[in-house]
Amino acid sequence: MSRRKKIGSLSFELLLLPLVLVLALAFSRTPLGHDLENLTLDWRFQLRAWSDPPAAPQVLVVGIDEDALEKLGRWPWQRSVHAQLMKLLDSRPPSAVAFDLLFTEASPDAEQDRLFGDALALSPASITAAMAQKLENAKKYEGELAGNTKAITSIQGDQSLIIGEDTGLLPVGILGESSHAGFVNSPPGPDGIRRQIPLIVRCGTHIFPSLVLQALLSHEGVESDAVSVVLGRSIRIQGAKKRWSIPIDATGQMTLNYRHPRTFSVFPYAALLGHLAAHQGQEWPAKFPPVKDQILFIGQTAAGLSDLGPTPHGPQTPLVLTHANALSNILSGDYIRQPDHRILIGIWVLLAFFTIIPVRFGPIWLAVLVPALFVGAYVYFAFHLFRLESLHLPLAWPVLGFLLVEGGSILHRLVIELRAKSRITNMFGTFLAPQVVKQLIASGEEPRLGGEQVEITAFFSDIAGFSSFSEKLTPERLVTLMNDYLTEMTDILHDNGGTLDKFIGDAIVGMFGAPLYFAGHAHSACTAALQMQKRQLELRRKWKHEGGWPDIVHQMQTRIGLNSGLAVIGNMGSRRRFNYTMMGDTVNLAARSESGAKSYGVYTMITGETKALAQKHRDDITYRFLDRIVVKGRSQPAEVYELVGFTNEISPETEECLHLFEKGVAAYQSQRWDAAIAFFERSARREIHQDSNPSLVMKERCEVMKIHPPPADWDGVYVMKTK
């Protein structure tokens, strides 16, 4: 195809590309699109967890864990416990102490609140939790202070988007007077995971810092008037030590760059109390976190407590870690970065267009490989860049867009090729066999005579005494019977990977391992033969239940022959009409095995080659060695076996029959005729078919050979007299 024609034939794809882009971008804004993108983000958090760096050393989590509950009593504790901690911390003053705990109700014992309030007042950097929450019958909060925390006044943007409520839960009485308040509103996403955390919260008519932001302000030693907010861009803080710029969205929320919980320094609450008490006035052990000048987040970590929830790193993670994670992100400048979406869209369009060309005009393997490589490379770089740079390349819409573009292009190609195939079928279907037409379409070559030599298992089956059926049934009934029978048998042949060669009246000719070779073709052929015999038994029962069929139908038996080896496979026939078929010595021996089965009183006879290949693939079938024979038309002997059944379905009586028969064959081959006859008589009584079976056949042969012994050089080979 010329270059101009190729470009012209891409008109569909050139229309498809912008349409898919619009659909993919629109999908990314739907709840499902958000959920899928969040899922890929969770995978990225999890896959990079092994390489997560330690959290900012300034952040220390004090965990109220199982040990603390055991040592300090059932939760909630008396507030004097927290008062004791705050007093002990006075010897190693942190830069901020943030309680991720709500103290919004007075204690039954006012002395407890007084003790805790006095202890909080010891540290100007103490923070207790507050929450903007809708309260029934409460007035709109209009105060400019939350505890000792001043409202933020320098705000640009639409403040109605900021998370909050008209009312709230604030630290009670003396606790609020003795500490700053930090708001802990942190609404989860639709999937329950907190992916963003508000840094500013509206309570009533004013905007206040969150627990995280207030901890940073206390750490810097500044108040809320040092904060300026530009919604959708950043929160800026002019601290005592440095200037901060924290990215936020239009609602005042910061996206959490989750690091694995193990990267955070956690000091158990009870252990911290004990060590602070034990080391008053003494040197602090170097193996412990310094505590001094650190930012402490005190919160619940015990599994039985309530402040746990799902994060990308686990279904039940202490939520105090989300505050610690957010502050660690800020202190380390460890933010999730977003790419320029205009550049990303441009790159996506170029890549999508250039992958369309091999999809439309390349071979099928290339049409599948190229898009798969591009998608795989994009996914790899998205994960790799996230691990190295925390760069969040979107995955959901670009991958979906690729799949839609490439899928649409492949579908368009399929439509074009189907039209071409339809033309070929119309041209050749009237004088070529259907299977040759299919092969012609698949290969793209002109039909010709010829073939190739491949290893197969040849299959032949024939209904025993079929000529009698024609005498007993009308032509219409015979056709109905054969259609029923041939349909069931052919379905089994195909289901096991076999290829139908032809029907010859009631006979089925097939092959396993061609036109597509597969290693287990012999085992598949044996499986198909066993399933056919079982299905024929079911058909006989069905016909008998239906009624109206003569007894000969109720007694229908099929003989099957199998042989494996090299055969010539290909298109054979005249130059005007030919069929995909098989020929060769392997095929002839399979046919002789089918016809020879009658001579041994069996219904499925296979050669030693088929048995060996089948057992090599899977040894789950029981075989009975019958004889070494030379069939009519051949000079070389062949071992033949009866296909008895699946080993796990063989009854103990049949096992005993096979054991006795094996001993009889050994005696037969060593010309101990009397012993052989005795064994065959015993095995005959255990045969399934009593009228004709291998035991009776071999017993009669031994009786003849006893009278007319074989020559002295006899090697155990029996020469068949008939086909």
N, C-alpha and C positions, 0 to 999 in steps of 0.2 A: 504494500500500500504506500503511495507517495506521501511525502510530508504534508502537502496541502490537504490531501484527503484525510490524513490522520487528524490534523487540527480541526478540519470541518466535522469529523465524526465525534469530536469532543464537545459539541455544542450542548448536549444534554448535561454533561458534567459541569460545564461553565455556568449553567443555570442552577445546577444542584448545589454548587459550592456556597454561594451567598445565602441560599435558602437554609442550608444546614447550619451555617454560622449563626444566623438569626435564631433558629430553633434551639441550638445548643446554648447560646447566651441566655435566651428566655428560660430555658430549663434550669440554668444555674441559679435563677432567682426564685424558683419554686421551693416549697418546703422539702420535697423529695430531693431536689438538687442540692439544697443546703445539707440535708442529712447525709447524702452520699459523699459530699466534699468533706464533711466533718469526719466521716468514717475513714476516709483516706488520710486525713490529718492525724487521727488517732493511731493508725498504723505507723505513720512516720514517727510519732512520739515513741511508740513502743520499740520500733526497730533501731532507733538511735540511742535507746536508754543505756546500752552497754558503754557508750562513749560519752555520756553526759558528764560535764565537768562538775566539780563540787559547787554547791551553792555559795552565794556571797558570804564571806567569813563573818560579816557583821551581823548576820541573821542567826538567831538561836531559837529553836522551838522547845518549849517546856511542856512536856506531855503528861496529861493526867491519864495515866495508863492503869493496867490491872494491878500492878504492884502498889501504886499510890492508893487505889481503892482498898486494897487489902490492909495497908498500913495506916491509912488516915480515916478509914471508915466509909460507910455507904454515901453515895452521891445523892443530893448535893451536900457539901460540907458546910460547917459553920464558917462564917466569914472571918472568924478569928484565925482560921488556917491560912487564908490569903494574907491577913494582916501580919502573921508571923513571917511569911515569906518576904513581904515588902520590907519589914524591919531588918531582916537578915541581909537583904540585898543592899541595904545602906552601907554595908562594909565593902561591897564591890559594885558600886552604882553602875547600872547599865545606862546606855544613852537613851533608851526608851523601853518601857514595859507595857505591852499591849495585851489586855485581857480579852480573848475571843469568847467572852462569857457575858451574859446579860444580867445586870444587877438592877432590875427595874422595879422590884417590889421590896418593901421594907421587911427586914427580918422580924420574926416574932419577938426576938430579944433585941431591943434597941441598942444594948451595949455592944452587940456584935457589929452593927453598922458603925458605931462610934469608933471601935477599935480599928476596923478596916479603913474608915475614912481618915483617921489620924495617920495610919500607916501609908496610905496613898499620898497624903500631903507631904510626906518626907521626900518624895521624888517629884520634881516639877515635870518629869517626863512620863508620868503614869497615865495610862489611857484605859478607859473602860468602854465596853461595847454599847452602842445604841442602834436602833433600827427604826426606819420610817415604815410605819404600818398603819393600815386603816383600822381605827378603833371606833366602836359603836358609842354614841352619845358623848363623844369627846370633841372639844373645841379645836378649831384649826390652830396649829402651833404657829405663833407669830414671834417667838423670841429670836434674838440675834445671837444667843449663846446656846450651845448644847454642852452641858457641863461647863468646863472652862474654855471650850473651843468656840472661836468666833466664826461667824458665817463668812463665806467667800463672797466678795463683792465685785471683783474684776472678772466678768464673764462676757464673752462675745458669742453670739449664736442664739438659736431658738431654745430657751431654757425649758420650754414645755416638754421637750424630748428627754430631759434628764429623769432618771429613775427616782421615784419617791412617792410620798403620800402627804396628805394634809395633816395627818397626825402621826405620832410616833411613840416608841418606847425609849425613854431616856433614863440614865442612871439615877437612882433614887436619892433624894435628900443630900446628906453629907457626902455620899460617894460622888455625886455629880459635882458638888462644890470643891471636892478635893482632887479631881482628876479632869483630864481632857476626855472628850467623847469621840469615839470613832465609829462611824456607821458600818454595819456588817451586812447590809443588803447585798445579796449575791444571787440573783434569780437564775435557776438552771435553764438550760436550753430544752427544746422539745424532747430530746432523748435523755434528759435528767442530768447531763454533764454541764458543769459550769465552765464554759470556754472563755468567758469574759468576766471581768470583775469591775464594778463601778468604783471609780476613784473619787467621785463627787456624788452626793445624794441630796435630793430635795426633801426637806422635812418642813411642812407648812409653807411659809412664804419665803424661806431662805435656803441657800445651798451650803452644805457642810462637807468637810473632808470625810472620806471613808477611813476605816481602821488602818488600812495600808498607808494612805496619804498622810494621816495624822502621825503615824509612826515615823514616817520620813521627816515630817516637819519637826517633831520632837527630837529626832536624831540630829537634825541640822540646827536645832535651837532657835527656830523661828515660828511665827504665828501665821494665821490664815491670810493676813494682809500681804504676805510675801508671795501669794499665789495669784497667778493670772491664767485664765482659761480661755482658749479658743476652741469651741466645740467643733468636732470633726477634724481637728489638727493636733493640738497638744495642750498639756498643762505645763506651765513654766513656773519654776520656783527659784527665787533668788535666795539661796541658802547662805549660811555663815561660812561654809567651806567651799562650795562650788555652785554653779548654776545648773539647774536641771531642766530637761525638756522631755516630757513623757508623752508618747503618741496615744491619742484617744480617738474614739469615733464620735459621731454626732450626739450620742446619748451620754457621753462622758465616761465610757467604759474602755478599759484597756484589755487587749487580747492577751490571754495567758500563754506564755511560752513554757509549757509544762516540762519540768525536769523530773527525773525519777525520784521518788521519796527517799531512797537511800543516799542521795547526794546532800541531804539536809542534816545539819547537826541537831540532834534531839537529846535533851537532858531530861530524864524522868523527874517528875515533880517531887516525889518523895526523896529521891536521891539528891536532888538539888538542895532541898531543905536540910537534909542530914549533913551534907558536905559543908554548906554555908555555916551551920551551927558548929561543926567540928573544927573548922579552920578559921574561926574568928580570931583575928590578930596574928594568924600564922600565914606562912607562905602558901599560896594556892598551887595545888599540884599541876604540873605541866600537862598531864594526860587528860585533864578536864578542859572543856571549853572555857575561855577566859571569863565570860559573863560580863566583866567590866567593859564598859563602852560598847557592848553589843546591844542589838535590838531584840528583846525577848517577846515572843508570841506565846502566850499561855492559853492552851486549849485542850479539848478532849481528844485522846487517842485510843482509849480503851474500846474494845469491840462491843461491849454491852451498852455504851452510851449513845446518845442520839445524834451528835454532831459529826456524822460520817456520811459519805455519799460517793457516787461514782465519779471517777476521773478517767482519763485515757489509760492510766496505769493500774486501774483496779476498780472493782465494783463497790468496795467499802474502804475508801481512803479518808483519813482524818481531814476534815475541811479546814482546820487551822493551817494545814499545809498549803492551801490555795492562797491564803494571805501571805504566808512566808514566801511562796513561790513568786507571787507578784512583786513583793518588795525586793527579792533577790534579782528578779529581772531588771528592776529599775536601777538598783545599785551597781549591777554588772553591765548595764546597757544591753542586756540580753533580750532584745525584742524580736518578735516575729516580723519579718520584713515582707512587703508585698511588691511584686514586680510592676513595671509600667504596663498596664493592660493594653494600651494601644500598640506598643511594640510586640507584646505577646500575641495579639490577634493577627498582626501583620506576618509574624513568623509562622503562625499556624496556617494561614492562607497559603503561603508559599510552599510549605511542606505538604499540605493536603493536595495542592495542584500537582506537584511533581510526583507524588505517589500514585496519582490517578493514571499516569501514562503506563507504567508496567502492569497495573491492574487491568487496563483496557486492552493492551496490545501484547503483553508478555505471556509466556506459558503459565499454566495454572499455578505451578509451584512458586513462580516468581510473583504472581498476583497475590498469593497468600503471604509469601515470605516478606516482601518489601513493607507492606503496611504493618505486619506484625513486628518487624524490626524497628520501624519508626515509633510505633506505640511503646514497644519495650524500652527503646532508648530514652524516650521522653519520660516514662515512668521512672526509669533508673535515675536520670538526672534530677527529677523532681525529688526523689528520696535522698539522693546524694547531696544536693545543694541544701536541702533542709537540714541534714545532719551537720554539714560544714558551716553554713551561713544562716541557718534558720530562715531561709528564703522559702516562702510559701507559694510555689507554683501551683495553680489550680490543676486538679486532675480530672474532676468529674466531667466538665463540659468539653475540654479538649479531647479526651479519650472518646467520649460519646460522639463528638463531631467527627473524629476520624472514622469511627465505626460506621456512622451514617453515610459519610461520603464514600468510603471504600465499599460498604455494603450496597449503596445505591448504584455505584459504578459496576460492581460485579453483577448485580441484578440486571442492569441495562445490557451488559455483555451477554448474560444468560439469555435474555429475550432475543437478542440479535442472533445468537448461535442456535437457539431453538427454531427460529424462523428458517435458518439455513438448513438445519436437520430436517425440518418439515419438507423443504424443497427436495432434499436428497431422497427422503422416504417416498415422496410422490413420484419421483423420477424412477426409482429402482424397485420400489416395493411390489410392483405388479409382476416382476419376473425374477426376483431374487428371494431367497428364504429370509424371513424376518431377522434371524440371528446374524446373518451375513450383513444385512443392512445396518444393524446396530454396531457391528464391528467396523464397518466402513465409516460410519459417522464418528465413532470414537477415535479411529486411527487417522482419519483424513486422507487415506490412501485409496487408490482405485482397487477394486476387488480383483484377486488373481488366484490361480491355483497354487498349491504348495503347502508345506507345513514344517514343523520342527520337532526334534526328538526331546521329550521331557519325561520326567518320572511322574507317574500317576498311579492311581488304583482304579482299575476298570471294574465296572459293575454290570452284571446281567441278572435279570429276574424273569421268571416265567411261571404262569399258573399251571399247576400239575393237572393233566387231563383236561385241558381247556376245550378240546374238540367236543367233549360230551356236553359242555354248556350250550353249544349251538343247537344241539338236538333237543334240549329240555326247555329252552327259552325262546320266546318270539324275538324277532330282531329288535323291536322297540324295548323289550325288557332287558335284552342283552346289552344294548347301548346304555341304558340307565345304570345297569350293574357295573359296566366297565368304566363309565364316567365317574361313578362313585369311588370305585377301587383305585383307578389311576390318579384321580385327584389327591386322594389321601397319601398314596405312595410317593407321588411326585413332590408333594409338599414336604414330606420327611426328607427326601433326597436333597431338596434345595435348602431346607433348614439346617442341614449338616454340612453345607458348603459344596454339595455336589452339583454337577452340571448335567442337564438332560441332553443326551445325544439324540435319541429318537425313540419313538414307539414302534414296535413291530407287532401289530395285533394286540395281544394281551401282554407282550413282553416289553420290559423297560430296559433301555441301554443307557448307561450314564458313566460319568467319570468324576473322580475326585483329584484335585490338584491341577486342574486346567479349566479355563484358560489362565487362571491365576493360581500360581503354585503356593501351597502352604504346607508346613512341616508335618502336621498331623493328619495328612489326607487318608492314610491307611486306617488310623483309629476312627476317624470320622465316618469312613465307609462301613466299618464294622458296627459302629453305633447306629448308623442309619439302617443297616440290615436287621439288627435286633429290634429296633423301634418299629420297623415295618412288620415283622412277624408278630409283635405284640399288638400293633394296631389292627392287623388282619383278624386276630382273635376277637378284638372288640367289634370289628365290622360283622363277623359271623354272628355274634350275639345280637347285634342291632338288626340284622336281616331276619334272624329267627324271631325276634320280638315283633318286627313289623308284620310278619306273616305274609303268605302269598308267594313265597319263594320255595322252589323245590329243594329237597334234601341235599342235592349236590352243591347248592350255594352255601348251605349251612356247614358244609365240610370242605370248603375251598381252602387249598394250601398253595403256597408260593415257594418255589425253589430259587435260591439266590446263590450266585457264584462271584467271588472276588479274587483278583490277582493284582499284585503291584510290581512295577518295573518300568523300564523305558518303553515308550510308545511314540509313534509319529502322530502329532496333533496338528490340525490345521484345516484349511478349506480344501475339500476334496470332492471330485465329481467331474462333470463335463464343463466345457468352457462356457456354456450357456447357463447352467444351473449347478450349484454345488452346495455342500453343507459343511459346517464345522463339525468334524468327527475325529475318530481315532482309529488307528490300525497298527498291526504288528503282532509279534508272537505273544506279548503280554496280554493283548486283547483276546487273542485266540484261546489262551489258557484260561482266562476268566470265563469265557463262554463254555469251555469244556468242564470247568468246575461247576457251573450251574447245571449242565446236563448230566454230569457225573454224580451229582448229589443223590440222584435217584438210586444209583447202583449201591450206595452205602446206606440207604434208608434215612438220610438226613435232609433237612430243608435249607440249610445254609452251609456251603462248603467254601473254604478259602485256602489259599496256598500258604506255604511256609514263609514266603517273602512278605505277604501281607501281615501275617502274624508277627513276624520279627519287627517290622516297621511300626505296627500298632503298639506292641509292648514297649518299644523304645520311647514312644511318645507318652503313653500312660498305661500302666499295668492294672487295669480294673475290670478286665474281661476274662472269662474262663474259656479255654479252647480244649478240644479233644483231638489228639493225634489219631488219624484214621489209617493212613497208609502212605507208602511211597509208590507212585504210579507213573506209568508212561501212557499218556493219552494218545488217542488216535491222531496221527498226523505229526507227532513229535517223537524224537529219539531220546531226549534227555528226560530223566525221571524228575518228578516234583513231589514234594511233601504236601499232603492235603490234611486239613483239619476241619472239624465241625466247630462252628461258632455256637457255643452252648448258651451263654448269657452273661449278664453282668455278675461279677463275682459275689457281690453283696446280696444277690437275689437267688443264689443257688441253694437248693434245699439239701439237708443232710443225706437224704436218700439218693439224690443225684450225685452228690460227692462220692458216696459209696459206690455207685454205678461206675463213675469215671475211674475210681481207684481199681476196681476189679477189671475194667476194660483195659486199663494200662498194663496190668499184669498179664492179661490174655494176649495183648499185642507182643509183649516181650517173649512170652512162650511161643507164639506164632513165628516170630522172627528167628528164634533159635530151633525151630522145627520140632518142638515138643508138643505134638498135636493133641494128645490126650489132655495134657495140662491146660493147653489153650482152650480146648472145647469146654472143659470144666469151668474155667474162669468166665468164658463168654456166656455159658448157660446161667451162671449166677448173676452176671451183670444184666442179662436180658430181662430177668425178672424185675429189675429196678428201672428199666427204660420207661420214658414217658409215653412213647408210641409203641404199643405192644405188637401191632400187626407188621410193622417194618421198621427196623432199627439197625444200627451198626453191629450190635452184639449178635443178632441173628445172621446178618450177612457174613461176619467173620467166622461164626460157628460153622455155617454151611461150607465156607471155603476150606476150613481146616479139615472137615470131614472128607472133602474131595481130595485134598492134598495128602491126607493120610493114606488114601487108596492109590493116588497117583502122585507120588512125591516129586518135588521140583528137582532139577539137575543139581549135581554136587556143588557147582559154583554159584548157586542161587544167592543173590545178595538182598533178598527181601523185597525186590521191586515187583509190582504187579502190573502187567500189561493189559490196559483196557481194550476190550474187543469192539466196543461201540463208542459213538460220540457221546 
